[in-house]
Amino acid sequence: MPNRLKLLPDNEPGDKDSYEEFDDMSVGRQHALLTWIRECVVPQKNINRKSCSYSLKHDLEYVTGLYVTNGEFRGAMLYMQYAPANPHERFWNWRIKLTAAAKAAVKKARAGGEFA
């Protein structure tokens, strides 16, 4: 992963939420995940404590049907140059928010009660 941020601690051996899981994804799955982040996530000044890596990966799945692990999602966010507020936590938070369109899509998908 060429854009990995240098301020992160190394993953512990066997870390089930390793951000390096992103590197092992197929190119197609990486592309779909990065496209969703690019289109649905925007930076903001404050840390968003309501949306962590775990909840965001579920938002992605509800809207697109794409299942990713917490580690894959964390790795994708690093690839997109979003630094976690605290990389020592299991579920990362960032200084980001979902776009209005993304929020509406998540709300609609969740109201339907089924994944895409």
C-alpha positions as CSV (number, residue, x, y, z in Angstrom):
1,M,0.0,0.0,0.0
2,P,2.0,3.0,-1.2
3,N,0.1,5.7,0.5
4,R,0.1,4.2,4.0
5,L,0.4,6.9,6.7
6,K,3.7,6.7,8.6
7,L,2.2,7.7,12.0
8,L,0.5,4.3,12.6
9,P,1.6,1.6,14.9
10,D,2.6,-1.7,13.4
11,N,-0.1,-4.3,13.3
12,E,0.2,-7.0,15.9
13,P,0.9,-10.4,14.5
14,G,-2.5,-12.1,13.9
15,D,-4.4,-8.8,14.4
16,K,-7.9,-9.7,13.0
17,D,-8.5,-6.1,12.2
18,S,-5.3,-5.5,10.4
19,Y,-5.4,-2.6,8.0
20,E,-3.1,-4.7,5.8
21,E,-6.1,-6.8,4.9
22,F,-6.9,-4.2,2.3
23,D,-3.7,-5.2,0.4
24,D,-5.0,-8.7,0.1
25,M,-8.4,-7.7,-1.4
26,S,-9.0,-8.3,-5.1
27,V,-8.5,-5.2,-7.3
28,G,-12.3,-5.2,-8.1
29,R,-13.3,-5.2,-4.4
30,Q,-10.6,-2.5,-3.6
31,H,-12.0,-0.4,-6.5
32,A,-15.6,-0.7,-5.3
33,L,-14.6,0.2,-1.7
34,L,-12.4,3.1,-2.7
35,T,-15.1,4.4,-5.0
36,W,-17.7,4.4,-2.2
37,I,-15.3,6.2,0.1
38,R,-14.5,8.8,-2.6
39,E,-18.1,9.4,-3.4
40,C,-19.6,9.3,0.1
41,V,-17.0,10.5,2.6
42,V,-15.8,14.1,3.0
43,P,-13.4,15.6,5.5
44,Q,-14.5,17.7,8.4
45,K,-12.8,19.6,11.2
46,N,-14.0,17.5,14.2
47,I,-13.6,13.9,15.0
48,N,-16.8,12.0,14.1
49,R,-17.6,9.8,17.1
50,K,-20.9,8.6,15.7
51,S,-19.4,6.9,12.7
52,C,-16.5,4.4,13.3
53,S,-14.9,1.9,11.0
54,Y,-17.4,-0.8,12.1
55,S,-20.5,1.3,11.5
56,L,-19.2,2.7,8.2
57,K,-18.5,-0.7,6.8
58,H,-22.1,-1.7,7.6
59,D,-23.3,1.5,5.8
60,L,-21.3,0.4,2.8
61,E,-22.8,-3.1,2.9
62,Y,-26.4,-1.8,3.3
63,V,-26.1,0.5,0.2
64,T,-23.8,-1.6,-2.1
65,G,-24.1,-5.2,-0.8
66,L,-20.3,-5.3,-0.6
67,Y,-19.1,-7.0,2.6
68,V,-15.7,-5.9,3.9
69,T,-14.0,-6.6,7.2
70,N,-13.1,-3.9,9.7
71,G,-9.4,-4.2,8.7
72,E,-10.2,-3.9,5.0
73,F,-12.2,-0.7,5.7
74,R,-9.5,0.7,7.9
75,G,-6.9,0.0,5.2
76,A,-9.0,1.7,2.5
77,M,-9.4,4.8,4.6
78,L,-5.6,4.9,5.1
79,Y,-5.2,4.5,1.3
80,M,-7.5,7.5,0.8
81,Q,-5.2,9.4,3.3
82,Y,-7.7,9.6,6.2
83,A,-5.7,9.4,9.4
84,P,-7.5,7.7,12.4
85,A,-8.1,9.8,15.5
86,N,-6.7,7.1,17.6
87,P,-5.0,4.2,15.8
88,H,-4.8,2.2,19.0
89,E,-8.6,1.7,19.2
90,R,-10.2,-1.3,17.5
91,F,-12.9,0.7,15.8
92,W,-11.4,3.8,14.2
93,N,-12.9,7.3,14.0
94,W,-11.9,10.0,11.6
95,R,-12.4,13.6,10.9
96,I,-15.0,12.8,8.3
97,K,-18.7,12.8,7.6
98,L,-21.0,11.1,5.0
99,T,-22.3,13.3,2.3
100,A,-26.0,14.2,2.4
101,A,-26.6,11.8,-0.6
102,A,-24.8,9.0,1.2
103,K,-26.8,9.5,4.4
104,A,-30.0,9.4,2.5
105,A,-29.0,6.2,0.7
106,V,-28.0,4.5,4.0
107,K,-31.3,5.6,5.6
108,K,-33.3,4.3,2.7
109,A,-31.4,1.0,2.6
110,R,-31.8,0.5,6.3
111,A,-35.5,1.3,6.2
112,G,-35.9,-1.5,3.6
113,G,-34.4,-3.9,6.1
114,E,-32.3,-5.7,3.6
115,F,-28.8,-5.4,2.1
116,A,-28.6,-4.2,-1.5
